[in-house]
Amino acid sequence: MFIALLIFILTITFVIWQPKGLGLVGVPQWVR
């Protein structure tokens, strides 16, 4: 459970850090 939470937080941080860098999940519009 702890590992899953850590991965989730890491993914969220990465998506927020580089929204335009990814551009494959389509989160930039959701964040902004």
Secondary structure as UniProt FT lines:
FT   HELIX           2..17
FT   HELIX           19..22
FT   HELIX           28..31
//
